[in-house]
């Protein structure tokens, strides 16, 4: 029975932190562009492809 209040506290704090993060992200994307994110994703995709083709990392189960 003592786990229910602890679960409720965890639920409350996770809701508040998620709400604050989403609020911040929506304000951020309203005032900034995605250019840096686009370059990051392109670079990361190239790294994934390079490691897959060279055999550095096996991308199979």
C-alpha positions as CSV (number, residue, x, y, z in Angstrom):
1,X,0.0,0.0,0.0
2,X,3.0,2.3,0.6
3,X,4.0,2.0,-3.1
4,X,0.9,3.8,-4.3
5,X,1.9,7.3,-3.0
6,X,5.5,6.8,-4.3
7,X,4.1,5.8,-7.7
8,X,1.9,8.9,-7.7
9,X,4.9,11.1,-6.9
10,X,6.8,9.6,-9.7
11,X,3.9,10.0,-12.1
12,X,3.5,13.7,-11.1
13,X,7.1,14.6,-11.5
14,X,7.5,12.7,-14.8
15,X,4.4,14.6,-16.1
16,X,5.8,18.0,-14.9
17,X,9.2,17.3,-16.4
18,X,7.7,16.1,-19.7
19,X,5.4,19.1,-19.9
20,X,8.3,21.5,-19.2
21,X,10.5,19.8,-21.8
22,X,7.8,19.9,-24.5
23,X,7.0,23.6,-23.7
24,X,10.7,24.5,-24.0
25,X,11.1,22.6,-27.3
26,X,8.0,24.2,-28.8
27,X,9.3,27.7,-27.9
28,X,12.8,26.8,-29.2
29,X,11.6,25.5,-32.6
30,X,9.4,28.6,-33.0
31,X,12.5,30.9,-32.8
32,X,15.3,28.7,-34.3
33,X,15.9,26.8,-37.5
34,X,16.6,23.2,-38.0
35,X,19.8,23.7,-40.0
36,X,22.1,22.4,-37.3
37,X,19.9,19.4,-36.8
38,X,19.9,18.7,-40.5
39,X,23.7,18.7,-40.7
40,X,23.9,16.5,-37.6
41,X,21.5,13.9,-39.1
42,X,23.3,13.9,-42.5
43,X,26.7,13.4,-40.8
44,X,25.3,10.7,-38.5
45,X,23.7,8.9,-41.5
46,X,27.1,9.0,-43.3
47,X,28.8,7.5,-40.3
48,X,26.2,4.7,-40.1
49,X,26.6,3.9,-43.8
50,X,30.4,4.0,-43.6
51,X,30.5,1.6,-40.7
52,X,28.1,-0.7,-42.4
53,X,30.0,-0.8,-45.7
54,X,33.4,-1.1,-44.1
55,X,32.4,-3.8,-41.7
56,X,33.5,-1.8,-38.6
57,X,30.1,-2.4,-37.0
58,X,27.8,-5.4,-37.9
59,X,24.3,-4.0,-38.3
60,X,22.6,-7.4,-38.2
61,X,21.3,-9.6,-35.5
